[in-house]
Amino acid sequence: MSSSQADVVVIGAGAAGLFAAIHAARRGRDVLLLDGAKKVGTKILVAGGGRCNVTHHEVTERDYHASSKPVVRNVLRSYTVQDTIDFFKREGVFLKQEATGKLFPTTNRARTVLDALLHAAEQSGVRLEHPRRVLEAIRTEAGFELQTESTSVQAQRIILATGGRALPKSGSDGLGYTIAESFGHTTSDRIFPALVPLVLPGGHAFREVAGVALPASLTVVARSGKRLAYTEGDLLLTHFGISGPAALDVSHAWRDAFEDDHEVRVLANLCPTQSIEETDASIRNAGGRTIQAWLRDFFPDRLAAAILDLSEAPGQTTCAQLTKSQRLAVRTYMHEAPLRFEGDRGWHHAEVTMGGVPLSEIRWQSMESTVTDGLFLCGEILDVDGRIGGFNFQWAWASGYLAGNSV
């Protein structure tokens, strides 16, 4: 068949699209894979700090925000973590598990993962064309007609794997939603960046200690005091606010709550290895040591100074001379530092998209649309986003496998 015709056209050559194309081709379908980007696989290459966190050793529906947890559970059970490990092993990519439970290629290079996927696609007979951006798609008597920037393409079936809107330089700019909506699909009310750094107000003391990283726990708290979300992990203080795994993990819950009430806070525990009572007792027992010297036992100098600034406790005051309110302020900013964010760093810095096409609009067994026969959806375009740690890739592999195996 010519490049203007195919059994199956997959739109989007990211993780889900590549996986769907490979498995569709292995089932004997003639597959044309189209992507608008000059370089495919950008998200794969930048994932995990350039190492590509392929999956996690244990993945369940509880690791995701989604419009239907049962659907996520069923899809994940249809293509497991072990299936992912076995697939890449057959393609010559061996994975190693780290202490966090994350699985990376033993080469520590994301390029290894992308090259294996591209090689598997080529060997399976997938015809990859890029940059060839699909602008729109319509139903025809024979199936579908897709209009690209060059010529039109005829297809019997379409797999929509365009991603959401995160990292638009990769090609995920939201066009997939427009195509899905043209076939009768809806999208969730909220489509926002997820796994994204958060921005503190200008002048906040934590913005002055850029580069400090430490283990922490973060709790999203509503105006009423209700605890909305909790996460723990490494936290990075930056010139704009906070980043690192803990910050990224909590960003979905914070943004969702922020849309309803700008008074939502995140409480940062910068000393999670001991209780607030133990901290209070330690200060009381420090006697003639200055509070500044005492804080340096726990934090780098710059962060100790920032905590003093926020708590308004004079650094040269001895621990014995601290007033009760000063002591309480110090321990609060160590264990429950109240952070109010102005926003997040946006689509260019987000790893995934919050929201998308509701899972109620696909048949999970095949990922086929319930509103348009012959249209399949997989990956990030759907209303599913996982926490940091390889979970979003596992969703891409599992949903891409089902779509590709079902066309």
Sequence and secondary structure as in RCSB ss.txt:
>XXXX:A:sequence
MSSSQADVVVIGAGAAGLFAAIHAARRGRDVLLLDGAKKVGTKILVAGGGRCNVTHHEVTERDYHASSKPVVRNV
LRSYTVQDTIDFFKREGVFLKQEATGKLFPTTNRARTVLDALLHAAEQSGVRLEHPRRVLEAIRTEAGFELQTES
TSVQAQRIILATGGRALPKSGSDGLGYTIAESFGHTTSDRIFPALVPLVLPGGHAFREVAGVALPASLTVVARSG
KRLAYTEGDLLLTHFGISGPAALDVSHAWRDAFEDDHEVRVLANLCPTQSIEETDASIRNAGGRTIQAWLRDFFP
DRLAAAILDLSEAPGQTTCAQLTKSQRLAVRTYMHEAPLRFEGDRGWHHAEVTMGGVPLSEIRWQSMESTVTDGL
FLCGEILDVDGRIGGFNFQWAWASGYLAGNSV
>XXXX:A:secstr
  TTEEEEEEE  SHHHHHHHHHHHHTT  EEEE SSSSS HHHHHHHHHT   EESS  GGGEEES HHHHHHH
HHHS HHHHHHHHHHTT  EEE TTSEEEETT  HHHHHHHHHHHHHHHT EEE S  EEEEEEETTEEEEEESS
 EEEEEEEEE    SSSGGGT SSHHHHHHHHTT    S  EEES  EE  TT GGGGGTT EEEEEEEEE TT 
 EEEEEEEEEEE SSEEEHHHHHHHHHHHHHHHHH TT EEEEES TTS HHHHHHHHHTTTTSBHHHHHTTTS 
HHHHHHHHHHHT  TTSBGGG  HHHHHHHHHHHH EEE  SEE  GGG SEEE  B GGGEETTTTEESSSTTE
EE GGGBSEEE TTTHHHHHHHHHHHHHHHH 
